[in-house]
Amino acid sequence: MKKKPIILMTTSNVYSAQLGPITGDTEIVYSDKATADVLIRAGGLPLYLPSIVSLSPHELEQYLMLSDGVLITGADSSVNPIYYGEAPLQLEKTARVDDERDRIDMALIRLAYEKKMPVLGICKGMQIINVALGGTLYQDVNTQHPHSVNHTVSKTNRANFTHLITTEKGSLAEEVFGKGEIYVNGGHQQAIKELAPGLKCAANSRDGIVEIYEGRQYPFLLGAQFHPELRSFDPAFFNLFERFIQASAKN
């Protein structure tokens, strides 16, 4: 039987007294079901990494030794701006931070990047890859980026399209999603401000915000600011995960 690629998936932390009656605990590590599902359907097997800072660099190395690719998932938290050298702004809408996850994610990303492992980042995952590799973010794209499109549109379903993006000619994004303009299901408060030196824009929205990037001289590294896992019923979006799994199978 052919071995399926093992994909190391990051997790998030949440604490709430309301969780007690539901889960039996008030502090849990979690990850979304849709991403795991699409990885399995695309031919991979997810392995969850707990976002616990007691994990040492050596233990993270062991997780990577077990894995063929790394997926940095989305989350309902913002990358803490202290990690890209800024103080938190006073905003009307301020997402919570998850320092344990941020610290584990950045350590994991840097180790995987050194090893040239296939890496895929989704929404917050895209943002923290950029920060881990030396880039910065807008803390609130709608207020900090003049004349931006609305990147936080309310949706009846998270799979709903929200705005157009344009893929760069010759990019991996163009290979996966097609040429020119495509609709995506965005929804994010933060966004890329300055790309890390090892990354290049592969698609942006009409206001110039980076919606997809890829690695420079890197076998497979891609970040998507939207949620392709929620549109995996769409062949183009599912194709992204198939390409990621194919790259991981070669690792």
C-alpha positions in Angstrom: 0.0 0.0 0.0 1.4 3.4 -1.0 2.2 5.6 2.0 0.1 8.8 2.2 1.9 12.1 3.0 1.7 13.2 6.6 0.7 16.8 6.9 1.5 18.6 10.2 -1.4 20.9 11.0 -1.3 23.7 13.5 -3.9 24.2 16.2 -5.2 27.1 18.3 -6.1 27.7 21.9 -9.3 28.8 23.5 -10.4 29.3 27.1 -14.0 29.8 28.2 -16.1 28.8 31.2 -18.9 28.1 28.7 -16.8 25.2 27.3 -17.1 23.2 30.5 -20.6 21.8 29.9 -19.9 21.1 26.2 -16.4 19.6 26.3 -15.8 18.8 29.9 -12.9 21.3 30.0 -12.6 25.0 30.0 -9.3 25.2 28.1 -8.8 23.3 24.8 -6.6 23.0 21.8 -8.6 22.9 18.6 -8.4 23.0 14.8 -11.1 23.2 12.1 -12.7 20.1 10.6 -12.9 21.4 7.0 -9.1 21.6 6.6 -8.5 18.1 7.9 -11.3 16.8 5.6 -10.0 18.3 2.4 -6.4 17.1 3.2 -7.7 13.5 3.5 -9.8 13.8 0.3 -6.7 15.2 -1.5 -4.7 12.2 -0.5 -2.9 13.3 2.7 -3.2 12.4 6.4 -3.4 15.2 9.0 -1.2 15.2 12.1 -2.2 17.8 14.7 0.5 19.8 16.5 -0.6 21.1 19.9 0.0 24.9 20.4 1.8 24.4 23.7 5.0 26.5 24.4 6.5 23.7 26.5 7.3 22.0 23.2 11.1 22.4 22.7 12.8 23.0 19.4 14.1 19.4 19.5 10.5 18.2 19.9 9.3 20.3 17.0 12.1 18.8 14.9 10.7 15.4 15.8 7.3 16.4 14.6 8.8 17.5 11.4 10.7 14.3 11.0 7.3 12.5 11.1 5.8 14.9 8.5 6.0 15.4 4.8 4.4 18.9 4.6 3.2 21.6 7.0 -0.1 23.4 6.9 -0.5 26.6 9.0 -4.2 26.9 9.5 -6.5 29.9 9.8 -7.8 31.0 13.3 -10.1 33.4 15.0 -7.2 35.4 16.4 -4.8 38.0 15.2 -1.0 37.7 15.0 0.3 39.7 18.0 1.8 42.9 16.5 4.7 42.8 19.0 6.1 40.0 16.8 6.5 42.5 13.9 7.7 45.4 16.0 4.5 47.3 16.5 2.4 48.3 19.5 -1.3 47.2 19.3 -3.4 50.0 17.8 -6.6 51.2 19.5 -9.3 49.9 17.2 -13.0 49.5 17.4 -12.7 45.9 16.2 -9.8 44.2 17.9 -9.4 40.4 17.5 -8.0 38.4 20.4 -4.3 37.2 20.4 -3.1 33.7 21.0 0.6 34.0 22.0 1.1 30.3 22.5 0.0 29.6 19.0 2.0 32.5 17.5 5.3 31.4 19.2 4.9 27.7 18.2 3.9 28.7 14.7 6.9 30.9 14.2 9.3 28.4 15.5 7.8 25.7 13.3 7.7 27.8 10.2 11.4 28.7 10.5 12.4 25.1 11.0 10.3 23.9 8.0 11.6 26.8 5.9 15.2 25.8 6.6 14.4 22.2 5.5 12.6 23.4 2.4 9.5 21.4 3.3 6.2 22.0 1.5 4.3 24.7 3.4 0.8 26.0 2.9 -0.7 28.9 4.9 -4.4 29.8 5.1 -5.7 33.2 6.3 -4.0 33.8 9.7 -1.5 31.0 8.7 -0.5 33.1 5.6 0.0 36.2 7.8 2.2 34.5 10.5 4.4 32.8 7.9 5.1 36.3 6.5 5.9 37.6 10.0 8.1 34.6 10.9 10.1 35.2 7.8 10.6 38.9 8.4 7.5 40.6 7.0 4.9 42.9 8.6 1.1 43.3 8.7 -1.6 45.8 8.7 -3.3 45.5 12.0 -6.6 46.6 10.5 -6.6 46.7 6.7 -9.8 48.7 6.4 -8.5 51.6 8.4 -4.8 51.5 7.7 -4.8 50.9 3.9 -6.4 53.9 2.0 -9.2 53.2 -0.4 -9.1 49.4 0.4 -12.0 47.1 -0.7 -14.0 45.8 2.2 -12.0 42.8 3.5 -14.4 42.0 6.3 -17.7 41.5 4.5 -20.3 39.8 6.5 -21.5 36.5 4.9 -24.4 34.1 5.3 -21.9 31.3 4.7 -18.1 31.5 5.0 -17.8 29.9 1.5 -19.5 32.9 -0.1 -17.4 34.9 -2.5 -16.5 38.4 -1.3 -14.2 40.1 -3.8 -12.0 39.7 -6.9 -8.2 39.0 -7.0 -5.9 38.9 -9.9 -3.2 36.2 -10.3 0.3 37.1 -11.4 1.5 35.8 -14.8 3.7 32.7 -14.5 2.9 32.2 -10.8 1.9 29.1 -9.0 -1.4 30.8 -8.2 -2.1 31.2 -11.9 -1.4 27.5 -12.4 -3.7 26.5 -9.6 -6.6 29.0 -10.0 -6.3 30.2 -13.6 -5.3 33.4 -15.4 -6.6 36.9 -14.6 -9.4 37.7 -12.1 -10.9 35.1 -9.8 -13.5 35.4 -7.0 -12.4 34.4 -3.5 -14.1 34.0 -0.1 -12.1 36.5 2.0 -12.8 37.8 5.5 -9.9 39.2 7.5 -9.0 42.1 9.7 -5.2 41.9 9.2 -3.3 41.7 5.9 0.2 41.7 4.5 1.9 45.1 4.7 5.5 44.3 3.7 6.3 40.9 2.3 9.2 38.9 3.8 12.3 38.8 1.6 11.8 35.1 0.8 8.2 35.7 -0.5 6.7 37.2 -3.7 3.2 38.3 -4.6 1.3 35.7 -6.6 -2.1 37.5 -6.6 -3.6 40.7 -5.2 -6.9 42.4 -4.8 -7.8 45.6 -6.7 -6.6 47.7 -3.8 -3.1 46.1 -4.0 -3.4 43.9 -0.9 -1.5 40.6 -1.3 -4.0 37.8 -1.4 -1.7 35.0 -2.4 2.1 34.8 -2.1 4.6 32.1 -2.9 8.2 31.3 -2.0 11.2 32.6 -3.9 13.3 29.7 -5.2 11.4 27.4 -2.9 9.9 24.0 -4.0 6.4 24.7 -2.6 5.4 27.5 -0.3 2.1 29.2 -0.8 -0.1 31.5 1.4 -3.7 32.3 0.7 -5.5 35.1 2.5 -8.9 33.5 1.9 -10.3 30.1 2.8 -9.9 27.6 0.0 -10.8 24.7 2.4 -14.3 26.0 2.6 -14.7 26.0 -1.2 -13.2 22.5 -1.8 -16.3 21.6 -3.8 -14.9 24.0 -6.4 -12.3 22.2 -8.6 -9.9 25.1 -8.7 -9.8 25.5 -4.9 -9.5 21.7 -4.4 -6.7 21.7 -6.9 -4.6 23.8 -4.4 -4.7 21.0 -1.9 -4.0 18.4 -4.5 -0.9 20.3 -5.6 0.2 20.6 -1.9 -0.2 16.9 -1.3 1.7 16.1 -4.5 4.6 18.3 -3.4 4.5 16.7 0.1 4.6 13.2 -1.5 7.9 14.1 -3.1 9.5 15.5 0.0 
